[in-house]
Amino acid sequence: MTHAHIDLHRRFPADFVWGVATSSFQIEGAAREDGKGESIWDRFCRVPGAIADASNGDIACDHVHRLDSDLDLIASLGVDAYRFSVSWPRVQPLGAGAWNPKGLAFYERLVDGLLKRGLKPYLTLNHWDLPQALQDQGGWPARDTVHRFVDYARGMQRHLGDRLAAITTHNEPWVIAVLGHEKGEFAPGQKSRKASMQVAHHLLLSHGLALQALRADGARARLGIVLNLGHTEPATDSAADREQARLDDLRGRCWYTDPLFKGRYPQPVWDELGADAPAVQDGDMAHIATPLDYLGVNYYSRVVSSADHSFDKKTSGLALTDMGWEIYPRGLTQLLLTLHRDYTLPPVFITENGGAFKDPLTDGRVHDADRTAYLQTHIAAVADAMSQGVPMAGYMVWSLMDNFEWSSGYAKRFGIVHVDYATQQRTLKDSALWYREFLRQCHARES
């Protein structure tokens, strides 16, 4: 451990929020118990070839049945907060109409259990598992889903809002729009650029309308959204690559951040979309630009743009994670500084950051030095951005534990806690032990 990392904890204020993050479909299991409805991921996992190892989320980490011991595990890490998501079909099986008391009771236990252990609940309403019943009625490409989401958001606030530190509307709209509706790699598996752009608009619109409704209903929790963003840079200094990077940044980052902070889509992207541009009604953009209490940023790697697509990550000289993603912590600082330059930011949380690595359990230990180094260097990158004026408010590791990694199945492990899927045994990896000690030093400095 380098000297820079030993005193890293000194660079964060006492009110900085440290946490770990998960999502419902990736850990909960109990896919067809206690009245839970089907989600689009339940359905997508049944499509031959959709999931690399032909697995599904039926059991996952069996979190529903192991809630109390998992909450004890979270508390043992010394974190301040836990970011989790609600399975919409678990609480409202059809995505509209009747609520499911048993599903709601699970999240009541979760939130109350966090509070009892002195942990702040950070709730995400939509981490991709849309009720299949709503998909059957048109899903996110249909404007009606916008209003069903607002109803769902209001219902969850009614049941839990008085106990939450924060409510996130959507996790990573880009992923839902592009991987789910343009590339077809994620649920619901559609391949339409036009649908994808409409989905992006409807996610942003439902976010803005939900914020307005929650505030009108007397929201106590902080309200925001979580975006997956990368720092985009050209592969070479050529004019063509620089222009490619500019366009890629507009398509990937600004398509989501410009509407939220400026109330408009980036014109160059709108122009190139032509007939694929989304249908936007009067007033939509003003709704989308409803002020945020915080912005959540999920960062994993940079984006490298080359006009002739010749850039190859394998020969870039940077280490890669098990997902094949470059490890580039400097990109996190650069991304945060770019956001700070372009917009007047609310408090910013890193809501996901972490790496998948091959880290076997040997003699009851997981020596994941690569992950520990990843976390150290990225936390240092957050400190660097903060020292340059970015209003950073928190950092959450992805992920608490190994889990169902979407189309990759169970082969990719992001957890700081190892899960033996045969026995559901949880084992703290070395990275978890490092994080716990780092947080102990942070809190010791405060007291």
C-alpha positions in Angstrom: 0.0 0.0 0.0 1.6 3.3 -1.0 2.1 6.2 1.3 -0.5 8.2 -0.7 -3.2 5.7 0.2 -2.3 5.5 3.9 -3.3 9.1 4.5 -6.1 9.2 1.9 -8.7 9.3 4.6 -7.5 12.7 5.6 -8.8 14.2 2.4 -12.5 13.7 3.0 -14.8 15.8 5.2 -16.6 14.3 8.2 -20.0 14.4 6.4 -18.8 12.5 3.4 -21.0 9.4 2.9 -19.3 6.0 2.4 -21.3 3.0 1.3 -21.8 -0.2 -0.7 -24.3 -0.8 -3.4 -26.4 -3.6 -4.9 -29.5 -4.0 -7.0 -32.7 -6.1 -6.5 -32.5 -8.5 -9.5 -28.8 -9.2 -9.0 -29.0 -10.4 -5.4 -32.6 -11.0 -4.1 -33.7 -14.3 -5.6 -37.2 -15.4 -4.5 -38.2 -14.7 -8.0 -41.7 -16.2 -7.7 -42.4 -16.0 -4.0 -44.9 -14.1 -1.9 -46.8 -12.6 -4.7 -43.9 -11.2 -6.7 -44.8 -10.5 -10.4 -42.6 -11.3 -13.4 -40.0 -8.7 -14.5 -38.5 -8.2 -17.9 -35.3 -9.8 -16.6 -37.1 -12.9 -15.4 -38.4 -13.2 -18.9 -35.1 -12.3 -20.7 -33.1 -14.9 -18.7 -35.4 -17.6 -20.4 -34.3 -16.5 -23.9 -31.8 -19.1 -25.2 -28.3 -17.5 -25.5 -29.3 -14.3 -23.7 -27.2 -15.0 -20.6 -23.6 -16.2 -21.1 -23.8 -19.1 -18.6 -27.5 -19.8 -19.2 -28.2 -18.8 -15.6 -31.0 -16.6 -14.1 -31.9 -14.6 -11.1 -34.3 -17.1 -9.5 -32.0 -17.6 -6.5 -29.1 -15.2 -7.1 -27.6 -14.4 -3.6 -30.8 -15.5 -1.9 -30.8 -12.1 -0.2 -34.6 -12.2 0.5 -34.1 -15.2 2.8 -30.8 -13.9 4.3 -31.8 -10.3 4.9 -30.8 -10.0 8.5 -27.4 -11.6 8.2 -26.7 -9.6 5.1 -27.6 -6.4 6.9 -25.3 -7.5 9.8 -22.6 -8.0 7.1 -23.1 -4.5 5.7 -22.9 -3.0 9.2 -19.7 -4.9 9.9 -17.9 -3.0 7.1 -18.3 0.3 8.9 -20.1 2.1 6.1 -22.5 4.9 6.5 -25.0 4.0 3.8 -26.4 1.1 1.7 -27.6 1.8 -1.8 -30.2 -0.8 -2.9 -33.0 -1.0 -5.4 -36.7 -2.0 -5.1 -38.0 -4.7 -7.4 -41.0 -3.0 -8.9 -42.9 -6.2 -9.6 -42.2 -7.4 -6.1 -44.2 -4.5 -4.6 -46.6 -3.9 -7.5 -46.8 -7.1 -9.5 -48.5 -5.7 -12.6 -46.7 -2.3 -12.5 -50.1 -0.6 -11.9 -53.0 -1.0 -9.6 -52.8 -3.4 -6.6 -49.8 -3.3 -4.3 -48.4 -6.5 -2.8 -48.3 -6.3 1.0 -45.7 -9.1 1.3 -43.4 -7.4 -1.1 -43.7 -4.1 0.7 -43.1 -5.8 4.0 -39.8 -7.0 2.8 -38.5 -3.5 2.0 -40.0 -2.2 5.3 -37.8 -4.8 7.1 -34.8 -3.9 5.0 -35.1 -0.1 5.6 -36.0 -0.6 9.3 -33.1 -3.0 9.7 -30.7 -0.5 8.1 -31.9 2.2 10.5 -31.6 -0.1 13.5 -28.0 -0.6 12.6 -27.2 3.1 12.1 -27.1 2.9 8.3 -28.7 5.4 5.9 -31.0 3.8 3.3 -30.4 5.0 -0.3 -33.3 3.6 -2.4 -33.3 3.2 -6.2 -36.8 2.9 -7.8 -35.7 1.4 -11.1 -32.6 -0.7 -11.6 -33.8 -2.2 -14.9 -36.4 -4.8 -13.7 -39.6 -3.4 -15.2 -42.7 -5.4 -14.5 -43.3 -7.7 -17.5 -47.0 -6.7 -17.5 -46.0 -3.1 -18.4 -43.6 -4.4 -21.1 -46.6 -6.3 -22.6 -48.4 -3.0 -22.8 -45.6 -1.3 -24.6 -42.8 -0.9 -22.0 -40.6 2.2 -21.9 -41.2 3.1 -25.5 -44.8 3.8 -24.6 -45.6 7.1 -22.9 -48.1 5.6 -20.6 -45.2 3.8 -18.7 -44.0 7.3 -17.7 -47.2 7.8 -15.7 -47.1 4.3 -14.2 -43.6 5.0 -12.9 -44.7 8.2 -11.3 -47.5 6.4 -9.5 -45.1 3.7 -8.4 -42.6 6.4 -7.1 -45.4 8.0 -5.1 -46.5 4.7 -3.7 -43.0 3.8 -2.5 -42.6 7.2 -0.9 -45.9 6.8 0.9 -44.7 3.5 2.3 -41.1 4.2 3.1 -40.3 7.9 2.4 -40.2 9.0 6.0 -37.3 6.7 6.6 -35.1 7.2 3.6 -32.0 9.3 3.2 -32.4 9.4 -0.6 -34.5 8.2 -3.5 -33.0 7.6 -6.9 -35.5 7.5 -9.8 -33.5 5.5 -12.4 -30.2 3.7 -12.5 -28.3 4.2 -15.8 -31.0 5.3 -18.3 -28.3 4.8 -21.1 -28.1 1.1 -20.4 -31.9 0.6 -20.5 -32.2 2.6 -23.7 -29.1 1.4 -25.6 -28.3 -2.1 -24.3 -32.0 -2.9 -23.8 -33.7 -1.4 -26.8 -31.0 -0.7 -29.5 -28.4 -3.4 -29.1 -30.7 -6.0 -27.6 -28.0 -7.3 -25.2 -30.1 -6.6 -22.1 -33.8 -7.0 -21.3 -36.2 -6.6 -23.0 -33.9 -7.4 -25.9 -35.2 -5.0 -28.6 -33.1 -3.8 -31.5 -34.5 -0.4 -32.6 -32.6 2.9 -32.6 -35.8 4.8 -32.8 -37.3 2.9 -29.8 -34.0 3.4 -27.9 -34.1 7.2 -28.3 -37.8 7.3 -27.2 -37.0 5.1 -24.2 -34.2 7.6 -23.2 -36.7 10.4 -23.4 -39.4 8.6 -21.4 -36.9 7.7 -18.7 -35.8 11.3 -18.3 -39.4 12.6 -18.4 -40.6 10.1 -15.8 -37.7 11.1 -13.6 -38.6 14.8 -13.8 -42.3 14.2 -13.2 -41.6 11.8 -10.4 -39.4 14.4 -8.6 -42.2 17.0 -9.0 -44.8 14.5 -7.6 -42.6 13.4 -4.7 -41.9 16.9 -3.7 -45.6 17.8 -4.0 -46.3 14.9 -1.7 -43.9 16.2 0.9 -40.7 14.4 0.2 -38.2 14.3 3.0 -35.5 12.2 1.3 -33.0 13.7 -1.1 -34.1 13.1 -4.7 -31.9 12.4 -7.7 -30.9 10.2 -10.6 -27.9 7.9 -11.3 -26.1 8.1 -14.7 -23.3 5.8 -16.0 -20.7 8.1 -17.4 -17.2 7.8 -18.8 -14.5 10.3 -19.6 -14.3 10.4 -23.4 -10.9 11.1 -25.1 -9.6 10.7 -28.7 -7.3 7.7 -29.5 -4.8 10.0 -31.2 -4.4 13.7 -31.6 -5.7 13.6 -35.2 -8.5 16.0 -36.1 -10.7 13.0 -37.1 -10.3 11.3 -33.7 -10.9 14.6 -31.8 -14.1 15.1 -33.7 -15.1 11.5 -33.0 -14.5 12.0 -29.3 -16.6 15.2 -29.3 -19.5 13.4 -31.0 -19.2 10.3 -28.7 -19.3 12.5 -25.6 -22.4 14.3 -26.9 -24.2 11.0 -27.7 -23.2 9.2 -24.5 -22.9 11.8 -21.7 -24.6 15.0 -22.9 -27.7 13.3 -24.2 -28.5 12.6 -20.6 -26.8 15.5 -18.7 -27.8 18.4 -21.0 -31.6 17.8 -20.6 -31.2 17.4 -16.8 -29.1 20.6 -16.4 -29.9 22.7 -19.5 -33.4 21.6 -20.4 -32.4 20.6 -24.0 -30.9 17.8 -26.0 -27.5 18.4 -27.7 -28.4 19.8 -31.1 -25.7 17.9 -33.1 -27.1 14.6 -31.9 -30.7 15.6 -32.5 -29.7 16.6 -36.1 -28.0 13.3 -36.8 -30.9 11.3 -35.4 -33.3 12.6 -38.1 -36.4 10.3 -38.1 -35.1 8.4 -35.1 -35.3 11.5 -32.8 -37.8 11.0 -30.0 -41.3 12.4 -29.9 -41.1 15.3 -27.4 -44.3 17.1 -26.2 -44.6 20.7 -25.1 -43.3 21.1 -21.5 -41.4 17.8 -21.5 -38.0 19.5 -21.4 -38.9 21.7 -18.5 -40.1 18.7 -16.5 -36.8 16.8 -17.2 -34.8 19.8 -15.9 -36.6 19.7 -12.5 -33.8 20.6 -10.0 -31.9 17.6 -8.5 -31.0 17.3 -4.8 -28.0 15.2 -6.0 -26.5 13.5 -9.0 -25.3 9.9 -8.8 -22.4 8.9 -11.1 -21.5 5.4 -11.9 -17.9 5.2 -13.2 -16.0 2.1 -14.4 -13.7 3.2 -17.3 -13.0 5.7 -19.9 -14.3 5.9 -23.5 -11.6 6.1 -26.2 -12.8 7.4 -29.6 -11.2 6.6 -33.0 -12.7 7.7 -36.3 -11.6 4.5 -38.0 -12.4 2.3 -34.9 -8.8 1.1 -34.8 -8.3 1.6 -31.1 -7.8 -1.7 -29.2 -8.0 -1.8 -25.4 -5.9 -5.0 -25.4 -2.9 -3.0 -26.7 -3.5 0.3 -24.9 -1.0 -0.5 -22.2 -3.6 -0.2 -19.4 -4.5 -3.1 -17.2 -8.0 -4.6 -17.9 -10.6 -5.9 -15.5 -12.3 -9.3 -16.0 -15.0 -7.4 -18.0 -12.3 -6.3 -20.4 -12.6 -2.7 -19.2 -9.5 -0.5 -18.9 -8.5 0.5 -15.4 -8.2 4.3 -15.6 -8.8 6.2 -12.4 -7.6 9.5 -13.8 -10.7 9.4 -16.1 -12.9 9.7 -13.0 -11.3 12.9 -12.0 -11.4 14.2 -15.6 -15.1 13.3 -15.9 -16.0 15.0 -12.6 -14.1 18.2 -13.6 -15.9 18.2 -17.0 -19.3 17.9 -15.4 -18.3 20.7 -13.0 -17.2 22.9 -15.9 -20.3 22.3 -18.0 -23.0 22.5 -15.4 -24.0 24.0 -12.0 -23.9 20.7 -10.1 -25.8 19.6 -7.0 -23.9 17.4 -4.5 -22.4 14.5 -6.5 -22.2 10.9 -5.3 -20.2 8.1 -6.9 -23.0 5.6 -6.7 -21.1 2.7 -8.3 -17.4 2.1 -8.8 -15.5 -1.2 -8.7 -14.0 -3.9 -10.8 -14.6 -7.5 -11.7 -11.6 -9.8 -11.2 -10.9 -13.5 -11.1 -10.4 -14.0 -7.4 -10.8 -17.5 -6.1 -11.5 -18.4 -2.5 -8.4 -20.2 -1.1 -8.2 -21.5 2.4 -11.0 -19.2 3.5 -9.5 -16.0 2.0 -9.8 -14.1 -1.2 -6.6 -12.2 -2.0 -7.9 -9.6 -4.4 -5.1 -7.1 -4.5 -6.2 -5.8 -7.9 -9.6 -4.8 -6.6 -8.1 -3.2 -3.5 -5.8 -1.1 -5.7 -8.7 -0.3 -8.0 -10.7 1.1 -5.0 -7.7 3.0 -3.6 -6.8 4.7 -6.8 -10.5 5.6 -7.7 -11.1 7.0 -4.2 -7.9 9.1 -4.6 -9.4 10.3 -8.0 -12.5 11.4 -6.1 -10.4 13.3 -3.6 -8.5 15.0 -6.5 -11.8 16.2 -8.1 -13.0 17.4 -4.7 -9.8 19.4 -4.1 -10.5 21.1 -7.5 -13.9 22.3 -6.5 -16.3 19.5 -7.5 -19.1 19.2 -4.9 -18.5 15.5 -3.9 -20.8 14.1 -1.2 -20.3 10.3 -1.2 -18.7 7.2 -2.6 -20.3 3.7 -2.9 -18.4 0.5 -3.9 -19.9 -1.7 -6.5 -20.6 -4.2 -5.2 -21.3 -5.4 -1.7 -21.1 -9.0 -2.9 -20.6 -11.1 -6.0 -23.9 -11.4 -7.8 -25.8 -12.0 -11.1 -23.9 -9.8 -13.5 -26.7 -9.5 -16.1 -25.9 -11.0 -19.5 -22.6 -12.3 -18.1 -24.4 -14.4 -15.5 -22.4 -15.5 -12.5 -19.0 -15.7 -14.1 -18.0 -12.0 -13.4 -17.4 -11.2 -9.7 -17.6 -7.5 -8.6 -18.1 -8.1 -4.9 -15.9 -7.1 -2.0 -17.6 -10.0 -0.4 -17.2 -13.4 -2.0 -20.3 -15.5 -2.5 -20.1 -19.3 -2.9 -23.3 -19.8 -4.9 -23.5 -23.5 -4.0 -23.7 -22.8 -0.2 -24.5 -19.0 -0.2 -21.6 -18.6 2.2 -20.3 -15.0 2.3 -16.6 -14.4 2.8 -15.0 -10.9 3.2 -12.3 -10.5 0.5 -9.1 -8.6 1.3 -10.7 -5.6 -0.5 -13.5 -5.6 2.1 -11.0 -5.8 4.9 -9.1 -2.8 3.4 -12.2 -0.8 3.0 -13.3 -1.5 6.5 -9.9 -0.4 7.9 -9.9 2.7 5.6 -13.4 3.7 6.9 -12.3 3.1 10.5 -9.5 5.6 10.0 -11.9 8.1 8.4 -14.3 7.8 11.4 -11.5 7.8 14.0 -10.3 11.2 12.6 -13.9 12.6 13.0 -14.4 11.5 16.6 
